[in-house]
Amino acid sequence: MTRRILLHIGSPKCGSTYLQQVMLKNDRLLAANGVRYPHDGSRHPGNAAEIDKLSAAQLEGFFKDDTHTVILSHEDLFAVAGRGKTLADLAGQAGIEVQVLAFLRPFSEFIFGDYSQFMKQHFDVWLKNRKPYGGRGFEQFAVDRCRNLSPVGYFKAWNRLFPEPGLILASHRDIRKVIEAQIGALEGMVWEVPRDSTNPSLRMEDCDRLAAGLADPDAPAGALREAFRQAFTLTGEPDAGKTAERRAWIEALFARQNEELLKEFGFDNRIPTS
């Protein structure tokens, strides 16, 4: 049987943590069926953060005990195809096939998730300097992200590294469908994981409220910390910050990227009109 690697590269905020948690939850079942998700027990559920440091011995070690398929995953690989060159060289020498997988969601949802992730990661710094998002409002944040994102360029770069069998690009809603197409629908595989273990985004309305408070030098730090803590308990609640106007504006902002994705990869990432 051909030895294969399924290399999941993201993108961020498109179900990556969910996929990784599913792999960890089912690691024994996967191993019993010749599929391995190697993980060192670290806090982050992904396992491919240091793929550029991979050695030939480590690569061979992945395929011990009759393993025929290895799954490697990390959302931060999305925009840095150069970090996959070591794997491309080693896999080519060892005759191992590498199938690159990527998942996307409509850019309006992507930006909402990004806005939340920035708040999560930089809250403490912003509490000190009182400049949330570097002093930018949401609209400028979205414009800057649009300017700096080049999904088609990223995916083309990955395809140049691994031209065969070619990148699979799918919706974040089709993660299970894509994985099962690659490894089979294994009996007993559990695809449900607790919501709080999948890095859910903060609501837009909470991010807006926190940003306004952080920008106010007179807002008490203690109250802001409590509001930040409370925001994590509300991620499953309705979100008044995700307005139809905001969605439509972001979709228009990313119209060119969506056209390129459709032209180059046949993938329609536009938000469903219905």
C-alpha positions as a Markdown table, in Angstrom:
| # | Residue | x | y | z |
|---|---|---|---|---|
| 1 | Met | 0.0 | 0.0 | 0.0 |
| 2 | Thr | 1.3 | 3.5 | -0.9 |
| 3 | Arg | 2.4 | 5.4 | 2.1 |
| 4 | Arg | 0.6 | 8.8 | 2.3 |
| 5 | Ile | 0.6 | 12.0 | 4.3 |
| 6 | Leu | -2.5 | 14.1 | 4.6 |
| 7 | Leu | -1.2 | 17.6 | 5.2 |
| 8 | His | -3.8 | 19.9 | 6.5 |
| 9 | Ile | -2.7 | 23.6 | 6.2 |
| 10 | Gly | -5.6 | 25.5 | 7.6 |
| 11 | Ser | -6.8 | 28.2 | 7.0 |
| 12 | Pro | -7.1 | 29.7 | 10.4 |
| 13 | Lys | -10.6 | 30.0 | 11.9 |
| 14 | Cys | -11.9 | 27.5 | 9.5 |
| 15 | Gly | -12.4 | 24.4 | 11.7 |
| 16 | Ser | -8.7 | 23.6 | 12.2 |
| 17 | Thr | -9.0 | 23.1 | 16.0 |
| 18 | Tyr | -12.1 | 21.0 | 15.5 |
| 19 | Leu | -10.4 | 18.7 | 13.0 |
| 20 | Gln | -7.3 | 18.3 | 15.3 |
| 21 | Gln | -9.5 | 17.5 | 18.4 |
| 22 | Val | -11.4 | 14.9 | 16.4 |
| 23 | Met | -8.0 | 13.3 | 15.4 |
| 24 | Leu | -6.9 | 13.3 | 19.0 |
| 25 | Lys | -10.2 | 11.9 | 20.3 |
| 26 | Asn | -10.0 | 9.0 | 17.8 |
| 27 | Asp | -6.3 | 8.3 | 17.8 |
| 28 | Arg | -6.5 | 4.7 | 18.9 |
| 29 | Leu | -9.2 | 3.9 | 16.4 |
| 30 | Leu | -7.2 | 5.6 | 13.7 |
| 31 | Ala | -4.1 | 3.7 | 14.6 |
| 32 | Ala | -6.0 | 0.4 | 14.5 |
| 33 | Asn | -6.9 | 1.2 | 10.9 |
| 34 | Gly | -3.4 | 2.1 | 9.8 |
| 35 | Val | -3.9 | 5.9 | 10.2 |
| 36 | Arg | -1.7 | 7.9 | 12.6 |
| 37 | Tyr | -2.1 | 11.4 | 14.0 |
| 38 | Pro | 1.3 | 11.9 | 15.9 |
| 39 | His | 1.1 | 14.2 | 18.8 |
| 40 | Asp | 3.5 | 15.0 | 21.6 |
| 41 | Gly | 0.9 | 15.9 | 24.2 |
| 42 | Ser | 1.4 | 19.6 | 24.0 |
| 43 | Arg | -1.4 | 22.0 | 24.6 |
| 44 | His | -2.0 | 22.9 | 21.0 |
| 45 | Pro | -3.9 | 20.0 | 19.3 |
| 46 | Gly | -2.1 | 20.6 | 16.0 |
| 47 | Asn | 1.0 | 18.6 | 15.2 |
| 48 | Ala | 2.7 | 20.3 | 12.2 |
| 49 | Ala | 3.9 | 23.6 | 13.7 |
| 50 | Glu | 7.6 | 22.6 | 13.1 |
| 51 | Ile | 7.2 | 20.7 | 9.9 |
| 52 | Asp | 10.2 | 22.6 | 8.5 |
| 53 | Lys | 12.4 | 20.9 | 11.0 |
| 54 | Leu | 11.4 | 17.4 | 10.1 |
| 55 | Ser | 14.2 | 14.8 | 9.7 |
| 56 | Ala | 14.2 | 11.7 | 7.6 |
| 57 | Ala | 14.3 | 9.6 | 10.7 |
| 58 | Gln | 11.2 | 11.4 | 12.1 |
| 59 | Leu | 9.4 | 10.9 | 8.8 |
| 60 | Glu | 10.1 | 7.2 | 8.8 |
| 61 | Gly | 9.1 | 7.0 | 12.5 |
| 62 | Phe | 5.6 | 8.2 | 11.6 |
| 63 | Phe | 5.0 | 5.0 | 9.6 |
| 64 | Lys | 5.8 | 2.5 | 12.3 |
| 65 | Asp | 3.4 | -0.4 | 13.2 |
| 66 | Asp | 1.8 | -0.9 | 9.8 |
| 67 | Thr | 0.8 | 2.8 | 9.5 |
| 68 | His | 0.0 | 3.6 | 5.9 |
| 69 | Thr | -1.5 | 7.1 | 6.3 |
| 70 | Val | -0.2 | 9.9 | 8.5 |
| 71 | Ile | -2.2 | 13.1 | 9.2 |
| 72 | Leu | -0.3 | 16.3 | 9.9 |
| 73 | Ser | -2.2 | 19.5 | 10.7 |
| 74 | His | -1.6 | 23.1 | 11.6 |
| 75 | Glu | -3.6 | 26.2 | 10.7 |
| 76 | Asp | -0.6 | 28.5 | 10.6 |
| 77 | Leu | 0.9 | 26.7 | 7.5 |
| 78 | Phe | -1.8 | 28.4 | 5.3 |
| 79 | Ala | 0.3 | 31.4 | 4.2 |
| 80 | Val | 3.8 | 29.9 | 4.5 |
| 81 | Ala | 4.2 | 27.2 | 1.9 |
| 82 | Gly | 8.0 | 27.6 | 2.2 |
| 83 | Arg | 7.8 | 25.7 | 5.5 |
| 84 | Gly | 6.7 | 22.6 | 3.6 |
| 85 | Lys | 9.8 | 22.4 | 1.5 |
| 86 | Thr | 11.6 | 20.0 | 3.9 |
| 87 | Leu | 8.7 | 17.6 | 3.8 |
| 88 | Ala | 8.5 | 17.9 | 0.0 |
| 89 | Asp | 12.1 | 16.9 | -0.3 |
| 90 | Leu | 12.0 | 14.1 | 2.3 |
| 91 | Ala | 8.8 | 12.6 | 1.0 |
| 92 | Gly | 10.0 | 12.7 | -2.6 |
| 93 | Gln | 13.1 | 10.8 | -1.6 |
| 94 | Ala | 11.1 | 8.2 | 0.4 |
| 95 | Gly | 8.4 | 7.8 | -2.2 |
| 96 | Ile | 5.7 | 9.1 | 0.2 |
| 97 | Glu | 2.6 | 10.7 | -1.4 |
| 98 | Val | 1.6 | 14.0 | 0.2 |
| 99 | Gln | -2.0 | 15.2 | -0.2 |
| 100 | Val | -2.5 | 18.8 | 0.9 |
| 101 | Leu | -5.9 | 19.7 | 2.4 |
| 102 | Ala | -7.2 | 23.2 | 3.0 |
| 103 | Phe | -10.6 | 24.5 | 4.3 |
| 104 | Leu | -12.1 | 27.9 | 3.9 |
| 105 | Arg | -15.2 | 29.7 | 5.0 |
| 106 | Pro | -16.9 | 32.8 | 3.5 |
| 107 | Phe | -14.7 | 35.8 | 4.1 |
| 108 | Ser | -17.2 | 37.6 | 6.2 |
| 109 | Glu | -17.1 | 34.7 | 8.7 |
| 110 | Phe | -13.3 | 34.5 | 8.3 |
| 111 | Ile | -12.9 | 38.2 | 9.2 |
| 112 | Phe | -15.3 | 37.9 | 12.1 |
| 113 | Gly | -13.2 | 35.0 | 13.4 |
| 114 | Asp | -10.0 | 37.0 | 12.8 |
| 115 | Tyr | -11.3 | 40.0 | 14.7 |
| 116 | Ser | -12.1 | 37.7 | 17.6 |
| 117 | Gln | -8.7 | 35.9 | 17.5 |
| 118 | Phe | -6.8 | 39.2 | 17.6 |
| 119 | Met | -8.8 | 40.2 | 20.7 |
| 120 | Lys | -8.1 | 36.9 | 22.4 |
| 121 | Gln | -4.4 | 37.1 | 21.6 |
| 122 | His | -3.7 | 40.8 | 22.3 |
| 123 | Phe | -6.1 | 41.7 | 25.1 |
| 124 | Asp | -3.5 | 42.1 | 27.8 |
| 125 | Val | -1.2 | 44.2 | 25.6 |
| 126 | Trp | -4.2 | 46.4 | 24.6 |
| 127 | Leu | -5.2 | 46.8 | 28.2 |
| 128 | Lys | -1.8 | 48.3 | 28.9 |
| 129 | Asn | -1.5 | 50.5 | 25.8 |
| 130 | Arg | -5.2 | 51.3 | 25.3 |
| 131 | Lys | -4.9 | 50.9 | 21.5 |
| 132 | Pro | -7.0 | 47.9 | 20.5 |
| 133 | Tyr | -6.4 | 46.7 | 17.0 |
| 134 | Gly | -3.5 | 49.3 | 16.8 |
| 135 | Gly | -6.0 | 52.1 | 16.9 |
| 136 | Arg | -8.0 | 50.8 | 14.0 |
| 137 | Gly | -11.8 | 50.5 | 13.8 |
| 138 | Phe | -13.4 | 47.3 | 12.5 |
| 139 | Glu | -13.7 | 48.6 | 9.0 |
| 140 | Gln | -10.0 | 49.5 | 8.7 |
| 141 | Phe | -9.1 | 46.2 | 10.3 |
| 142 | Ala | -11.0 | 44.3 | 7.6 |
| 143 | Val | -9.6 | 46.4 | 4.8 |
| 144 | Asp | -6.0 | 45.8 | 6.0 |
| 145 | Arg | -6.7 | 42.0 | 6.3 |
| 146 | Cys | -8.1 | 42.0 | 2.8 |
| 147 | Arg | -4.9 | 43.7 | 1.5 |
| 148 | Asn | -2.7 | 41.3 | 3.3 |
| 149 | Leu | -4.4 | 38.1 | 2.4 |
| 150 | Ser | -3.7 | 36.2 | -0.8 |
| 151 | Pro | -5.4 | 32.8 | -0.5 |
| 152 | Val | -4.9 | 31.9 | -4.2 |
| 153 | Gly | -1.3 | 32.8 | -4.0 |
| 154 | Tyr | -0.9 | 30.7 | -0.9 |
| 155 | Phe | -2.6 | 27.7 | -2.5 |
| 156 | Lys | -0.7 | 27.9 | -5.7 |
| 157 | Ala | 2.6 | 27.9 | -3.7 |
| 158 | Trp | 1.5 | 24.7 | -1.9 |
| 159 | Asn | 0.6 | 23.1 | -5.3 |
| 160 | Arg | 4.0 | 23.9 | -6.6 |
| 161 | Leu | 5.5 | 22.0 | -3.7 |
| 162 | Phe | 3.2 | 19.1 | -4.0 |
| 163 | Pro | 1.8 | 19.0 | -7.6 |
| 164 | Glu | 0.5 | 15.5 | -7.3 |
| 165 | Pro | -2.2 | 14.6 | -6.4 |
| 166 | Gly | -2.9 | 18.3 | -6.1 |
| 167 | Leu | -4.4 | 20.4 | -3.3 |
| 168 | Ile | -8.0 | 19.7 | -2.1 |
| 169 | Leu | -9.8 | 22.9 | -1.2 |
| 170 | Ala | -13.2 | 22.6 | 0.5 |
| 171 | Ser | -15.6 | 24.3 | 2.8 |
| 172 | His | -15.0 | 24.1 | 6.5 |
| 173 | Arg | -18.5 | 22.5 | 6.7 |
| 174 | Asp | -17.1 | 19.6 | 4.7 |
| 175 | Ile | -14.2 | 18.6 | 6.9 |
| 176 | Arg | -15.8 | 15.2 | 7.8 |
| 177 | Lys | -16.7 | 14.5 | 4.2 |
| 178 | Val | -13.2 | 15.2 | 3.0 |
| 179 | Ile | -11.4 | 13.3 | 5.7 |
| 180 | Glu | -13.7 | 10.2 | 5.3 |
| 181 | Ala | -13.0 | 10.3 | 1.5 |
| 182 | Gln | -9.3 | 10.0 | 2.3 |
| 183 | Ile | -9.3 | 7.4 | 5.2 |
| 184 | Gly | -12.7 | 5.8 | 4.9 |
| 185 | Ala | -15.8 | 6.1 | 7.1 |
| 186 | Leu | -14.4 | 4.2 | 10.1 |
| 187 | Glu | -16.9 | 2.4 | 12.3 |
| 188 | Gly | -17.0 | 4.0 | 15.8 |
| 189 | Met | -15.3 | 7.2 | 14.7 |
| 190 | Val | -16.6 | 10.1 | 16.9 |
| 191 | Trp | -16.9 | 13.4 | 15.2 |
| 192 | Glu | -18.6 | 15.4 | 18.0 |
| 193 | Val | -16.3 | 17.4 | 20.3 |
| 194 | Pro | -17.2 | 19.9 | 23.1 |
| 195 | Arg | -17.7 | 23.4 | 21.7 |
| 196 | Asp | -15.3 | 25.0 | 24.2 |
| 197 | Ser | -12.5 | 22.7 | 23.0 |
| 198 | Thr | -12.7 | 24.0 | 19.4 |
| 199 | Asn | -11.5 | 27.6 | 20.0 |
| 200 | Pro | -14.9 | 29.2 | 19.3 |
| 201 | Ser | -14.8 | 32.9 | 18.3 |
| 202 | Leu | -16.0 | 35.6 | 20.6 |
| 203 | Arg | -19.1 | 37.4 | 19.5 |
| 204 | Met | -18.6 | 40.5 | 17.3 |
| 205 | Glu | -20.8 | 42.5 | 19.7 |
| 206 | Asp | -18.5 | 41.6 | 22.6 |
| 207 | Cys | -15.4 | 42.4 | 20.6 |
| 208 | Asp | -16.9 | 45.8 | 19.7 |
| 209 | Arg | -17.8 | 46.5 | 23.3 |
| 210 | Leu | -14.3 | 45.4 | 24.5 |
| 211 | Ala | -12.6 | 47.5 | 21.9 |
| 212 | Ala | -14.5 | 50.6 | 22.9 |
| 213 | Gly | -13.7 | 50.0 | 26.5 |
| 214 | Leu | -10.0 | 49.3 | 25.8 |
| 215 | Ala | -9.8 | 52.6 | 23.9 |
| 216 | Asp | -11.2 | 54.5 | 26.8 |
| 217 | Pro | -8.3 | 55.4 | 29.2 |
| 218 | Asp | -10.8 | 56.0 | 32.0 |
| 219 | Ala | -12.4 | 52.5 | 31.7 |
| 220 | Pro | -11.4 | 50.4 | 34.8 |
| 221 | Ala | -9.0 | 47.6 | 34.0 |
| 222 | Gly | -10.8 | 45.3 | 36.4 |
| 223 | Ala | -14.1 | 45.8 | 34.7 |
| 224 | Leu | -12.6 | 45.2 | 31.3 |
| 225 | Arg | -11.0 | 42.0 | 32.5 |
| 226 | Glu | -14.3 | 40.8 | 33.8 |
| 227 | Ala | -16.1 | 41.7 | 30.5 |
| 228 | Phe | -13.4 | 39.8 | 28.6 |
| 229 | Arg | -13.9 | 36.7 | 30.8 |
| 230 | Gln | -17.6 | 36.9 | 30.4 |
| 231 | Ala | -17.3 | 37.1 | 26.6 |
| 232 | Phe | -16.0 | 33.5 | 26.6 |
| 233 | Thr | -19.2 | 32.3 | 28.2 |
| 234 | Leu | -21.4 | 33.9 | 25.5 |
| 235 | Thr | -19.8 | 32.4 | 22.3 |
| 236 | Gly | -22.9 | 30.3 | 21.6 |
| 237 | Glu | -25.4 | 33.1 | 22.0 |
| 238 | Pro | -26.9 | 35.2 | 19.2 |
| 239 | Asp | -24.6 | 37.9 | 17.9 |
| 240 | Ala | -26.0 | 41.3 | 17.1 |
| 241 | Gly | -22.6 | 42.4 | 15.8 |
| 242 | Lys | -22.8 | 40.1 | 12.8 |
| 243 | Thr | -25.2 | 42.4 | 10.9 |
| 244 | Ala | -26.3 | 41.8 | 7.3 |
| 245 | Glu | -24.7 | 45.1 | 6.4 |
| 246 | Arg | -21.4 | 44.1 | 7.7 |
| 247 | Arg | -21.5 | 40.7 | 6.0 |
| 248 | Ala | -22.4 | 42.2 | 2.6 |
| 249 | Trp | -19.7 | 44.9 | 2.9 |
| 250 | Ile | -17.0 | 42.3 | 3.7 |
| 251 | Glu | -18.2 | 40.0 | 0.9 |
| 252 | Ala | -17.9 | 43.0 | -1.5 |
| 253 | Leu | -14.5 | 43.8 | -0.1 |
| 254 | Phe | -13.3 | 40.2 | -0.9 |
| 255 | Ala | -15.0 | 39.9 | -4.3 |
| 256 | Arg | -11.7 | 39.8 | -6.2 |
| 257 | Gln | -10.3 | 37.0 | -4.0 |
| 258 | Asn | -13.5 | 35.0 | -4.4 |
| 259 | Glu | -13.3 | 35.4 | -8.2 |
| 260 | Glu | -9.7 | 34.2 | -8.2 |
| 261 | Leu | -10.6 | 31.1 | -6.0 |
| 262 | Leu | -13.4 | 30.2 | -8.4 |
| 263 | Lys | -11.2 | 30.7 | -11.5 |
| 264 | Glu | -8.1 | 28.9 | -10.2 |
| 265 | Phe | -9.6 | 26.2 | -8.0 |
| 266 | Gly | -13.3 | 25.9 | -9.0 |
| 267 | Phe | -14.1 | 26.7 | -5.4 |
| 268 | Asp | -17.0 | 29.1 | -4.6 |
| 269 | Asn | -16.3 | 30.8 | -1.3 |
| 270 | Arg | -19.1 | 33.4 | -1.6 |
| 271 | Ile | -21.6 | 33.5 | 1.2 |
| 272 | Pro | -24.8 | 31.6 | 0.1 |
| 273 | Thr | -27.3 | 34.1 | -1.2 |
| 274 | Ser | -30.2 | 32.1 | 0.5 |
